[in-house]
Amino acid sequence: MSKQFLLGQAQIDLTRNQIILAGQKQTMQPKAMAVLAALIDAQGQVVTVEALLQRVWPGTVVTPNTLQRCIAQLRKALDDNSREQRIIKTHAKQGYSLEVRAELPGTDLGSDVTSGNRQGLSIPHVVVAAVVLLSLIMAGFYLSADNVQSYNKLHYLTTSSGKESFASYSPDGRYMVFHRFLGQCDNHLWSKDLHSQLESRLTHEAGFFQQHSFAPGGDRLAFVGKSICGKPDVPECWELKTLDITAALAGNQNAQTRISCDDGRLYGPQWMNNGKIALLKKPHNGQWQLITYHVRDNLAQPLYAPTDQRLYNLAYSAGLDTLALLGKTAEGKDQLTLLNSSGEVLSSVVLHFPLPLSQFELLELSFHPSQPKLLVYNSQHQFEVSFSGRITTISPLAAKAIYSLVYAPHQNTLLAAYGMRDWGFYLHNLSAAGEQMRTLPEKWDSTFADTDARFQPKGELIAFVSNRSGQQQVWLMDERRVWQLSQFTQGSIAGLTWSPSGQQLLVNHTDRLLLLDLSGGVEVLPAPFAAMQLYQWSEQGEILFSTQVAWQQRIVAWDPYQGHWQQWHVPDSSWAQLDDSGRLLSLYNNGQLWLHGRDDAEEPRQVVSHIQKRFVWHHGQILAVDKTNQLVRYPMSTLQELSRSPLTTTSLYVDDSQGSRLLIAELSDVQQDIVELRP
């Protein structure tokens, strides 16, 4: 058959897997183009679902949903939709047919198709359909059924009204230990007897405790806790702690500190058979390394410190006496390394996931108790990974998220923290005098995560990010209604901002900066670096975002129209904004806000302290929520506190400001329980 056709106004090139419509060239997923070729061959006749699956995916077991996604891709590329079905028609319980006759073209489709660039924009824009469809290819929609594992049966082990996480079974399987949170950070360790269902609090004092590890005999726990050191140069202290479970079951105990006020960050302790605790350590101004701590000798020693990757997580199998490490390569790939307890490398493989993950996403992992595989996961994506690197996707569970995940001793059972965080925002007026407070539409709120709320410059819209439709999308609202703008099929969003004109939105979607117009059209801005977190599009036209260079955080101010950019080295910065003169305001995890000049010769200086999570720069003022739930304002001219007012709602930070109106983020509710997941 010919490889080039005219389909209505669209030009089809099966050789290059391209569809050209209205002067725009779209590179399609090969499987989608194979579906289109089958429909063209049928010349308007109905092609059954079974026939399409057999032709496009021969010898592979896939579901009809895979075919439906290909049809949706084709309709979008051909400017068709499921309501009108002008080009591709669905025949219920039968299949699909092509409603437009395919004709041979009179011109060569191999020649370049040109379209006008935006005046003054020197960087060529790429039609986002290519990026979205590339994401679909990466998503592996044509995976066989052998590459998807479903755990769709839930059995609740806890049902409290709060937040619980970091659950694991004792080595003998008699009881479970988990963390029950008092707020966002502080938590207690609890145990639950799985026979009597009796719950017991193990820790006497709450703390910022991370996930724990059992000693081989199951009589002790190791975990990391964070406390305030009191030293001006080391405001946070990461401590390795242990807890005697036998004593704690008789009455809650204070954990014993093993490594106190260390000179860096500690993470992920794993108690090994040889009596040593393996954990990751990041010295100040250094890279993560694997160390061991011997409880009896009170001795810490380095074990493994690779130079070709940045380590970030680990797990241990007592049965195999093997450590598993996850690290990021210089290209942002996840590398799985297996070691024995002496630090000898057994194997190392780069993981290639079938779903589009951000190169900056960090994953958790845990060993299967008896098989050569691990769980590798985060809150949105879960996989089973063999020691050789073969990946099986765990099918998602409704719209709720997984926050910790381990194998249970029982075969084909997972233990997880499962629930939903109701993240929202509200309107706040700095001064009610002389300005009418706008309202939000009725029933706009949801029980899902609604974040990154932004006022439209020179307009009345509010944009925000929400997963209320099951996938993170960009949403819009005015005073009457709320509607979804973006139509992403996969991937995550890390930042949203309006263009200075207010006619476009910029979103960081899986490391790419995408430009959305108000009708839903999308283009790619080819930034000089992969975007980790998008912060701002300043009135001066600079886009501010973070990235990583050689595993070190950088913040980049980039002018897409002039093509120039500047970067600052600001490790551990959690939020940033540009002031009116282009200087960088950078907030660190300890609540200190620093000012960095455009010139490297200008020394950075601290300007404000005790700020919580984020802040907003607006017309010469810094607006923020401090750690006492007070709304504070600082004019940049004096940096003397202008005002301080208590907020009636427990608030997280200021999302945006417009005149005297503010959008303030809040966490309304957290419902997270410990569950068992079974096939």
C-alpha positions as CSV (number, residue, x, y, z in Angstrom):
1,M,0.0,0.0,0.0
2,S,1.0,3.6,-0.4
3,K,2.6,5.3,2.6
4,Q,1.2,8.8,1.9
5,F,-2.4,10.0,1.9
6,L,-4.7,12.9,2.1
7,L,-7.4,12.5,4.8
8,G,-9.7,15.5,4.5
9,Q,-7.4,18.5,5.3
10,A,-4.8,16.3,6.9
11,Q,-1.7,14.9,5.2
12,I,-0.7,11.4,6.4
13,D,2.8,10.0,6.1
14,L,3.0,6.5,7.4
15,T,6.7,6.3,6.6
16,R,7.6,9.1,9.0
17,N,4.7,8.4,11.4
18,Q,3.5,12.0,10.9
19,I,0.2,13.9,10.5
20,I,0.3,17.4,9.0
21,L,-2.7,19.6,9.6
22,A,-3.0,23.4,9.3
23,G,0.7,23.6,8.6
24,Q,1.7,21.9,11.8
25,K,3.6,18.6,11.7
26,Q,2.9,16.1,14.4
27,T,5.0,13.0,15.0
28,M,2.7,10.2,16.2
29,Q,3.2,7.0,18.2
30,P,3.9,4.1,15.8
31,K,1.1,2.0,17.2
32,A,-1.4,4.8,16.7
33,M,-0.3,5.1,13.0
34,A,-0.6,1.3,12.6
35,V,-4.2,1.6,13.8
36,L,-4.8,4.4,11.2
37,A,-3.2,2.3,8.5
38,A,-5.6,-0.6,9.3
39,L,-8.6,1.8,9.0
40,I,-7.3,3.2,5.7
41,D,-6.9,-0.4,4.3
42,A,-10.6,-1.1,5.2
43,Q,-11.8,1.8,3.0
44,G,-14.6,2.8,5.2
45,Q,-15.6,-0.6,6.4
46,V,-15.9,-1.4,10.1
47,V,-12.8,-3.0,11.6
48,T,-13.5,-5.0,14.7
49,V,-11.6,-4.4,17.9
50,E,-10.3,-7.9,17.8
51,A,-9.0,-7.5,14.3
52,L,-7.2,-4.2,15.2
53,L,-5.6,-5.7,18.3
54,Q,-4.4,-8.8,16.3
55,R,-2.9,-6.7,13.5
56,V,-1.3,-3.9,15.6
57,W,-0.2,-6.0,18.6
58,P,0.3,-9.5,17.2
59,G,1.2,-12.1,19.8
60,T,0.8,-9.6,22.6
61,V,-2.0,-9.5,25.2
62,V,-3.4,-5.9,25.5
63,T,-6.7,-4.5,26.7
64,P,-9.2,-2.6,24.5
65,N,-8.2,0.5,26.6
66,T,-4.9,0.5,24.7
67,L,-6.7,0.7,21.4
68,Q,-9.0,3.4,22.7
69,R,-6.1,5.6,23.7
70,C,-4.6,5.3,20.2
71,I,-8.0,6.3,18.7
72,A,-8.1,9.3,21.0
73,Q,-4.6,10.3,19.9
74,L,-5.6,10.1,16.2
75,R,-8.8,12.1,16.7
76,K,-6.9,14.8,18.5
77,A,-4.2,15.0,15.7
78,L,-6.9,15.0,13.0
79,D,-9.0,17.7,14.8
80,D,-11.7,15.2,15.4
81,N,-13.4,14.3,18.7
82,S,-15.5,11.6,20.3
83,R,-18.7,13.6,20.1
84,E,-18.7,14.6,16.4
85,Q,-16.7,11.6,15.0
86,R,-16.3,13.2,11.6
87,I,-13.2,11.2,10.7
88,I,-13.1,8.1,12.9
89,K,-16.4,6.6,14.0
90,T,-17.0,4.3,16.9
91,H,-19.4,1.4,16.4
92,A,-20.6,0.2,19.8
93,K,-19.5,-3.3,20.7
94,Q,-18.0,-3.7,17.2
95,G,-15.1,-1.6,16.2
96,Y,-14.1,1.5,14.3
97,S,-14.4,2.9,10.7
98,L,-12.9,5.7,8.7
99,E,-15.6,8.2,7.6
100,V,-13.4,10.2,5.3
101,R,-12.0,8.7,2.1
102,A,-8.2,8.5,2.0
103,E,-6.8,9.9,-1.3
104,L,-3.3,9.8,-2.7
105,P,-1.6,13.3,-2.6
106,G,-0.3,15.2,-5.5
107,T,2.7,16.5,-3.7
108,D,5.6,15.0,-1.8
109,L,5.0,15.0,2.0
110,G,8.7,14.6,2.7
111,S,9.3,18.3,2.1
112,D,9.4,20.6,5.1
113,V,6.2,22.4,6.1
114,T,6.9,25.9,7.4
115,S,4.7,28.1,9.5
116,G,5.2,31.7,10.8
117,N,7.0,32.2,14.1
118,R,5.8,34.6,16.7
119,Q,7.2,38.1,16.0
120,G,10.2,38.8,18.2
121,L,10.5,35.2,19.5
122,S,13.9,34.0,18.3
123,I,13.5,30.4,19.7
124,P,11.3,28.1,17.6
125,H,8.3,26.7,19.3
126,V,7.4,23.0,18.9
127,V,3.9,21.9,18.7
128,V,3.1,20.2,22.0
129,A,1.3,17.3,20.4
130,A,4.7,15.8,19.6
131,V,5.7,16.1,23.3
132,V,2.5,14.7,24.6
133,L,2.6,11.8,22.1
134,L,6.2,11.2,22.9
135,S,5.1,10.9,26.5
136,L,2.5,8.4,25.4
137,I,5.2,6.4,23.7
138,M,7.3,6.5,26.9
139,A,4.2,5.5,28.9
140,G,4.3,2.1,27.2
141,F,0.6,1.8,26.5
142,Y,1.3,-1.3,24.4
143,L,2.8,-3.3,27.3
144,S,1.7,-6.9,27.5
145,A,-0.5,-8.1,30.4
146,D,2.6,-9.8,31.8
147,N,4.1,-6.3,32.5
148,V,1.2,-5.1,34.6
149,Q,0.4,-6.4,38.1
150,S,-2.8,-5.5,39.8
151,Y,-3.3,-5.2,43.5
152,N,-6.9,-4.1,43.6
153,K,-8.2,-5.6,46.8
154,L,-8.0,-3.5,50.0
155,H,-7.9,-4.6,53.6
156,Y,-7.7,-1.8,56.2
157,L,-5.4,-2.4,59.1
158,T,-5.9,1.1,60.7
159,T,-8.9,3.4,60.3
160,S,-8.1,6.5,62.4
161,S,-9.1,10.1,61.3
162,G,-5.5,11.2,61.1
163,K,-2.4,10.4,59.0
164,E,-0.5,7.2,59.2
165,S,2.6,6.0,57.3
166,F,5.8,4.0,57.2
167,A,4.3,0.6,58.1
168,S,6.2,-2.6,58.3
169,Y,5.7,-6.1,59.7
170,S,7.9,-7.5,62.5
171,P,10.2,-10.3,61.2
172,D,7.9,-12.9,62.8
173,G,4.8,-11.3,61.3
174,R,3.1,-11.1,64.7
175,Y,2.6,-7.4,64.8
176,M,3.0,-4.3,62.7
177,V,4.8,-1.0,63.5
178,F,3.7,2.2,61.9
179,H,3.9,6.0,62.4
180,R,0.9,8.1,63.5
181,F,1.3,11.8,62.8
182,L,0.2,14.6,65.1
183,G,0.5,17.2,62.3
184,Q,2.6,17.6,59.2
185,C,5.9,16.4,60.7
186,D,5.8,15.2,64.3
187,N,4.8,11.6,64.8
188,H,4.8,8.7,67.2
189,L,5.8,5.1,66.5
190,W,2.9,2.7,67.2
191,S,2.6,-1.1,67.1
192,K,-0.5,-3.2,66.4
193,D,-0.9,-6.8,67.4
194,L,-2.4,-8.5,64.4
195,H,-4.1,-11.2,66.5
196,S,-5.7,-9.1,69.3
197,Q,-5.8,-5.9,67.2
198,L,-4.4,-4.1,70.2
199,E,-2.5,-0.8,69.4
200,S,0.3,0.4,71.6
201,R,2.2,3.7,71.4
202,L,6.0,2.9,71.5
203,T,7.6,6.4,71.7
204,H,7.3,8.6,74.8
205,E,7.9,11.9,73.0
206,A,6.9,12.7,69.4
207,G,9.4,13.8,66.9
208,F,10.1,14.2,63.2
209,F,10.8,10.5,62.7
210,Q,11.4,8.9,59.3
211,Q,10.8,5.3,58.3
212,H,12.2,2.6,60.5
213,S,14.0,-0.7,60.2
214,F,13.8,-3.8,62.4
215,A,16.9,-5.4,63.9
216,P,17.3,-9.0,62.6
217,G,15.8,-10.5,65.8
218,G,12.9,-8.0,65.7
219,D,13.6,-6.7,69.2
220,R,14.8,-3.2,68.2
221,L,14.1,-0.5,65.7
222,A,16.4,2.0,64.0
223,F,15.2,5.3,62.5
224,V,16.3,8.8,61.8
225,G,14.9,11.8,63.7
226,K,15.4,15.5,63.1
227,S,15.8,18.0,66.0
228,I,17.0,21.5,66.4
229,C,20.7,21.7,67.3
230,G,20.8,25.2,68.5
231,K,24.0,26.0,66.7
232,P,23.9,29.1,64.5
233,D,25.7,27.3,61.6
234,V,23.8,24.0,61.9
235,P,20.1,24.8,62.6
236,E,18.9,21.3,62.0
237,C,20.3,18.1,63.5
238,W,19.7,14.7,62.0
239,E,20.1,11.9,64.6
240,L,20.2,8.1,64.3
241,K,18.0,6.6,67.0
242,T,17.2,3.1,68.2
243,L,14.2,1.9,70.3
244,D,13.9,-1.3,72.4
245,I,10.5,-2.7,71.3
246,T,10.2,-5.2,74.2
247,A,10.5,-2.4,76.7
248,A,8.3,0.0,74.7
249,L,5.4,-2.6,74.5
250,A,5.4,-2.6,78.3
251,G,5.3,1.2,78.3
252,N,6.3,3.8,75.8
253,Q,10.0,4.7,75.8
254,N,12.3,7.5,74.8
255,A,14.4,6.5,71.8
256,Q,18.2,6.3,72.3
257,T,20.3,8.6,70.2
258,R,23.2,6.9,68.5
259,I,24.6,9.6,66.2
260,S,23.8,13.1,67.5
261,C,24.2,16.5,65.8
262,D,26.0,15.0,62.9
263,D,27.7,17.2,60.3
264,G,25.2,16.4,57.7
265,R,21.9,14.7,56.7
266,L,21.2,11.1,57.6
267,Y,18.6,8.9,55.8
268,G,17.1,5.4,55.5
269,P,18.8,3.3,58.2
270,Q,18.8,-0.5,57.6
271,W,19.7,-2.9,60.3
272,M,21.9,-5.7,58.9
273,N,22.6,-9.2,60.0
274,N,26.2,-8.3,61.2
275,G,24.8,-5.9,63.8
276,K,25.7,-2.8,61.8
277,I,23.2,-0.2,60.6
278,A,23.7,0.9,57.0
279,L,22.4,4.4,56.2
280,L,23.0,7.3,53.8
281,K,24.9,10.3,54.9
282,K,25.3,13.7,53.2
283,P,28.0,15.8,54.8
284,H,27.7,19.6,54.5
285,N,28.9,20.6,51.0
286,G,29.4,17.0,50.1
287,Q,27.7,14.1,48.2
288,W,25.6,11.3,49.6
289,Q,27.5,8.2,50.6
290,L,26.6,4.9,52.2
291,I,28.0,4.4,55.7
292,T,27.7,1.8,58.5
293,Y,27.3,2.3,62.2
294,H,28.2,-0.4,64.7
295,V,25.9,-0.2,67.7
296,R,28.2,-2.2,70.0
297,D,31.4,-0.3,69.1
298,N,29.7,3.1,68.5
299,L,31.7,3.4,65.3
300,A,30.6,4.9,62.0
301,Q,32.6,4.0,58.8
302,P,32.1,4.7,55.1
303,L,31.0,1.7,53.0
304,Y,30.3,2.9,49.4
305,A,30.7,6.3,47.8
306,P,30.4,6.2,43.9
307,T,31.4,9.2,41.9
308,D,29.2,8.4,38.8
309,Q,25.8,8.7,40.6
310,R,24.1,10.6,43.4
311,L,22.8,8.1,45.9
312,Y,19.4,8.8,47.4
313,N,17.7,5.7,48.8
314,L,18.4,2.2,50.1
315,A,16.9,-1.1,51.3
316,Y,18.2,-4.3,52.9
317,S,17.3,-8.0,52.6
318,A,18.2,-10.0,55.7
319,G,17.6,-13.3,53.8
320,L,20.0,-12.4,51.1
321,D,22.3,-10.2,53.2
322,T,22.1,-7.7,50.4
323,L,21.7,-4.0,50.1
324,A,19.9,-2.2,47.3
325,L,20.8,1.4,46.4
326,L,19.0,3.9,44.1
327,G,21.0,6.7,42.6
328,K,20.7,9.3,39.9
329,T,23.1,9.3,37.0
330,A,24.4,12.6,35.5
331,E,21.7,12.2,32.9
332,G,18.9,11.9,35.5
333,K,18.4,8.2,35.1
334,D,17.7,5.9,38.1
335,Q,20.4,3.4,38.7
336,L,19.9,0.3,40.9
337,T,23.0,-1.1,42.6
338,L,23.1,-4.3,44.7
339,L,25.9,-4.7,47.3
340,N,26.7,-7.3,49.9
341,S,27.1,-6.2,53.5
342,S,30.8,-5.7,53.0
343,G,30.3,-3.1,50.3
344,E,31.2,-5.3,47.3
345,V,29.1,-4.4,44.2
346,L,27.1,-7.4,43.0
347,S,25.3,-5.8,40.1
348,S,24.3,-2.4,38.7
349,V,21.7,-1.5,36.1
350,V,20.0,1.7,34.8
351,L,16.2,1.5,35.1
352,H,14.1,2.3,32.1
353,F,10.5,2.9,33.3
354,P,7.5,2.4,31.0
355,L,5.9,5.7,32.3
356,P,7.2,9.2,31.9
357,L,8.9,10.1,35.2
358,S,10.6,13.4,35.9
359,Q,14.4,13.0,36.1
360,F,14.2,14.8,39.5
361,E,11.7,12.4,41.0
362,L,13.0,10.4,43.9
363,L,11.8,6.8,44.5
364,E,11.5,4.5,47.4
365,L,12.3,0.8,47.4
366,S,12.0,-2.4,49.4
367,F,12.9,-6.1,49.0
368,H,10.6,-9.0,48.4
369,P,10.9,-11.4,51.3
370,S,11.7,-14.5,49.1
371,Q,11.9,-13.6,45.4
372,P,14.7,-11.7,43.6
373,K,12.8,-8.4,43.1
374,L,12.0,-5.1,44.7
375,L,9.3,-2.6,45.0
376,V,10.3,0.8,43.4
377,Y,7.7,3.5,43.9
378,N,6.6,7.0,44.8
379,S,3.1,8.4,45.6
380,Q,1.9,8.2,42.0
381,H,3.9,5.4,40.4
382,Q,4.6,1.9,41.7
383,F,6.7,-0.8,40.0
384,E,8.1,-4.3,40.7
385,V,11.7,-4.5,39.5
386,S,13.8,-7.7,39.2
387,F,17.4,-7.7,40.1
388,S,18.3,-7.6,36.4
389,G,16.2,-4.5,35.9
390,R,13.0,-5.9,34.3
391,I,10.1,-3.7,35.3
392,T,6.5,-4.6,36.0
393,T,4.0,-1.8,36.5
394,I,1.6,-2.0,39.4
395,S,-1.8,-0.7,38.3
396,P,-3.0,2.4,40.1
397,L,-5.7,2.3,42.7
398,A,-8.5,4.8,42.0
399,A,-7.5,8.5,42.6
400,K,-5.9,8.0,46.0
401,A,-2.2,8.0,46.5
402,I,0.3,5.5,47.9
403,Y,2.7,7.1,50.4
404,S,4.7,4.1,51.6
405,L,4.8,0.6,50.3
406,V,6.5,-2.6,51.4
407,Y,6.1,-6.3,50.8
408,A,4.2,-8.2,53.5
409,P,5.4,-11.6,54.7
410,H,2.3,-13.1,53.1
411,Q,2.7,-14.0,49.4
412,N,1.3,-11.5,46.9
413,T,0.4,-8.9,49.6
414,L,1.7,-5.4,49.9
415,L,1.5,-3.1,53.0
416,A,0.9,0.5,52.2
417,A,-0.2,3.9,53.5
418,Y,-3.2,4.8,51.4
419,G,-5.3,7.9,51.4
420,M,-5.9,11.4,50.2
421,R,-4.7,14.9,51.2
422,D,-7.2,17.7,50.8
423,W,-5.0,20.6,49.7
424,G,-6.8,23.8,48.8
425,F,-6.6,27.6,48.9
426,Y,-8.8,30.5,50.0
427,L,-9.1,34.3,49.3
428,H,-7.8,36.7,51.9
429,N,-8.1,40.5,51.8
430,L,-5.4,42.6,53.3
431,S,-7.6,45.7,53.6
432,A,-11.4,45.5,53.1
433,A,-11.6,49.3,52.9
434,G,-12.2,50.7,49.4
435,E,-12.1,47.4,47.5
436,Q,-14.8,44.8,46.9
437,M,-13.7,41.3,47.8
438,R,-14.2,39.0,44.9
439,T,-15.8,35.6,45.4
440,L,-15.1,32.1,44.4
441,P,-17.7,30.1,42.4
442,E,-20.0,27.8,44.4
443,K,-18.8,24.2,44.8
444,W,-15.4,25.0,43.3
445,D,-13.5,23.2,46.1
446,S,-12.8,19.4,46.1
447,T,-11.4,16.8,48.5
448,F,-8.4,16.4,46.2
449,A,-5.2,18.4,46.0
450,D,-5.8,21.9,44.5
451,T,-2.5,23.7,44.5
452,D,-0.5,26.6,42.9
453,A,-3.3,29.1,42.7
454,R,-2.5,32.1,40.6
455,F,-4.4,35.4,39.8
456,Q,-4.5,36.3,36.1
457,P,-2.6,39.5,35.4
458,K,-4.9,42.1,33.9
459,G,-7.9,39.7,34.2
460,E,-10.3,38.0,36.6
461,L,-9.4,34.4,36.2
462,I,-7.7,32.2,38.7
463,A,-5.5,29.2,37.5
464,F,-4.6,26.3,39.7
465,V,-3.3,22.7,39.5
466,S,-5.6,19.9,40.6
467,N,-5.7,16.1,40.5
468,R,-9.5,16.0,40.9
469,S,-9.9,14.3,37.5
470,G,-7.5,11.6,38.4
471,Q,-4.4,13.2,36.8
472,Q,-2.7,16.5,37.5
473,Q,-4.2,19.1,35.2
474,V,-4.3,22.9,34.9
475,W,-7.7,24.3,35.8
476,L,-9.3,27.8,35.5
477,M,-12.1,29.5,37.4
478,D,-13.9,32.8,37.4
479,E,-16.6,33.9,39.8
480,R,-19.2,31.6,38.3
481,R,-17.6,28.4,37.2
482,V,-14.6,26.0,37.2
483,W,-13.2,24.2,34.2
484,Q,-10.3,22.0,33.1
485,L,-7.9,23.6,30.7
486,S,-5.1,21.0,30.0
487,Q,-5.6,17.5,28.8
488,F,-2.4,15.8,29.9
489,T,-2.5,12.0,29.7
490,Q,0.6,11.2,31.8
491,G,3.3,13.0,33.8
492,S,3.4,15.4,36.8
493,I,3.2,19.2,37.2
494,A,5.8,21.1,39.2
495,G,4.9,24.8,39.0
496,L,2.4,27.1,37.3
497,T,2.6,30.8,36.4
498,W,0.9,33.3,34.2
499,S,2.7,35.2,31.4
500,P,3.1,38.9,32.1
501,S,0.2,39.7,29.7
502,G,-2.2,37.2,31.4
503,Q,-3.1,35.6,28.1
504,Q,-1.0,32.4,28.5
505,L,0.0,30.0,31.3
506,L,3.3,28.4,31.7
507,V,3.5,25.0,33.4
508,N,6.4,22.7,34.2
509,H,5.1,19.3,33.0
510,T,7.6,16.4,33.6
511,D,10.7,18.7,33.3
512,R,9.4,20.6,30.2
513,L,8.1,24.2,30.1
514,L,4.8,24.1,28.3
515,L,2.9,27.2,27.2
516,L,-0.9,27.0,27.4
517,D,-3.3,29.5,25.8
518,L,-6.8,30.0,27.2
519,S,-8.4,27.8,24.6
520,G,-6.2,24.8,25.6
521,G,-3.6,25.0,22.8
522,V,-0.1,24.0,24.0
523,E,3.4,24.7,22.8
524,V,6.9,23.8,24.2
525,L,9.3,26.4,25.3
526,P,12.8,24.9,24.7
527,A,14.5,26.0,27.9
528,P,18.3,25.7,28.2
529,F,17.9,23.3,31.2
530,A,15.4,20.7,32.3
531,A,13.0,22.3,34.8
532,M,12.8,20.9,38.3
533,Q,10.5,23.5,39.9
534,L,8.9,26.5,38.1
535,Y,8.6,29.6,40.3
536,Q,7.7,32.7,38.3
537,W,7.3,34.6,35.0
538,S,8.4,38.1,36.1
539,E,6.9,41.3,34.7
540,Q,10.3,41.9,33.1
541,G,9.8,38.8,31.0
542,E,12.2,36.4,32.8
543,I,11.1,32.8,33.7
544,L,12.5,31.6,37.0
545,F,12.9,27.9,37.6
546,S,15.3,25.4,39.4
547,T,17.3,22.7,37.8
548,Q,20.3,20.5,38.7
549,V,23.8,20.6,37.3
550,A,26.1,17.8,38.4
551,W,23.5,16.9,41.0
552,Q,23.7,20.4,42.5
553,Q,20.7,22.7,42.6
554,R,20.7,25.8,40.4
555,I,18.1,28.5,40.0
556,V,17.9,29.9,36.5
557,A,16.4,33.2,35.3
558,W,15.8,32.8,31.5
559,D,14.4,35.3,29.0
560,P,12.8,33.1,26.2
561,Y,12.6,36.1,23.8
562,Q,16.1,37.4,24.1
563,G,17.6,33.9,24.7
564,H,19.9,34.9,27.6
565,W,19.9,33.3,31.0
566,Q,21.6,33.5,34.4
567,Q,22.0,30.9,37.1
568,W,22.7,30.9,40.9
569,H,24.1,28.1,42.9
570,V,21.7,27.8,45.9
571,P,21.7,24.3,47.4
572,D,18.7,23.4,49.6
573,S,16.6,26.4,48.4
574,S,12.9,25.6,48.6
575,W,11.3,28.6,46.9
576,A,12.5,31.6,44.9
577,Q,11.3,34.8,43.3
578,L,12.9,37.7,41.3
579,D,12.5,41.3,42.6
580,D,11.8,44.2,40.3
581,S,15.5,44.7,39.6
582,G,16.1,41.0,38.8
583,R,17.8,40.1,42.0
584,L,17.1,36.6,43.4
585,L,15.1,36.1,46.7
586,S,15.8,32.5,47.8
587,L,14.0,30.8,50.8
588,Y,15.9,27.9,52.5
589,N,14.4,25.0,54.4
590,N,15.2,26.6,57.7
591,G,12.9,29.6,57.0
592,Q,15.6,32.1,56.1
593,L,15.2,34.3,53.1
594,W,18.3,35.5,51.3
595,L,18.9,38.1,48.7
596,H,21.4,37.3,45.8
597,G,22.5,40.0,43.4
598,R,22.8,39.7,39.7
599,D,26.5,40.2,40.0
600,D,28.6,37.4,41.5
601,A,30.7,40.0,43.3
602,E,27.7,41.0,45.4
603,E,27.6,38.9,48.6
604,P,24.2,37.3,49.4
605,R,22.6,38.6,52.6
606,Q,19.8,37.3,54.8
607,V,16.8,39.6,54.8
608,V,14.0,37.8,56.6
609,S,13.7,34.7,58.8
610,H,11.0,32.3,60.2
611,I,9.1,32.1,56.9
612,Q,7.1,28.9,56.2
613,K,7.5,27.0,52.9
614,R,6.9,29.8,50.3
615,F,6.6,33.5,49.9
616,V,5.4,36.0,47.3
617,W,7.2,39.1,45.9
618,H,4.7,41.8,44.9
619,H,5.4,45.4,44.0
620,G,8.3,45.9,46.5
621,Q,6.9,43.8,49.3
622,I,7.5,40.3,50.6
623,L,4.3,38.5,51.8
624,A,4.5,35.3,53.7
625,V,3.0,33.1,56.4
626,D,5.5,32.6,59.3
627,K,5.8,29.6,61.5
628,T,3.3,31.0,64.0
629,N,0.5,31.2,61.4
630,Q,0.8,34.9,61.1
631,L,0.6,36.8,57.8
632,V,3.6,39.1,57.6
633,R,4.7,41.8,55.2
634,Y,8.1,43.3,54.6
635,P,8.8,46.3,52.3
636,M,12.0,45.7,50.4
637,S,13.1,49.3,50.9
638,T,13.5,48.9,54.7
639,L,13.1,45.2,55.4
640,Q,11.4,46.3,58.6
641,E,8.2,44.4,59.3
642,L,5.3,46.4,58.0
643,S,2.4,44.4,59.4
644,R,1.7,41.1,61.2
645,S,-1.8,39.6,61.5
646,P,-3.0,36.2,62.7
647,L,-4.8,34.0,60.3
648,T,-8.0,32.3,61.4
649,T,-7.3,29.3,59.3
650,T,-4.3,27.1,59.7
651,S,-2.4,28.2,56.6
652,L,0.7,26.9,54.7
653,Y,1.9,29.9,52.6
654,V,0.8,32.7,50.4
655,D,0.3,31.4,46.9
656,D,-0.3,34.7,45.0
657,S,-1.3,38.3,45.5
658,Q,-3.2,40.9,43.4
659,G,-3.7,44.3,44.9
660,S,-4.9,43.7,48.4
661,R,-6.2,40.3,47.6
662,L,-4.2,37.1,48.5
663,L,-4.6,33.5,47.6
664,I,-3.4,31.4,50.6
665,A,-2.7,27.7,50.6
666,E,-4.1,25.4,53.3
667,L,-4.2,21.7,54.0
668,S,-7.8,21.1,55.0
669,D,-7.7,17.4,55.8
670,V,-5.5,14.3,55.6
671,Q,-7.0,10.9,55.6
672,Q,-4.3,8.2,55.3
673,D,-4.6,4.7,56.7
674,I,-2.5,1.5,56.7
675,V,-3.8,-1.1,54.3
676,E,-2.9,-4.4,52.8
677,L,-3.2,-4.6,49.0
678,R,-3.9,-8.0,47.4
679,P,-4.5,-9.2,43.8
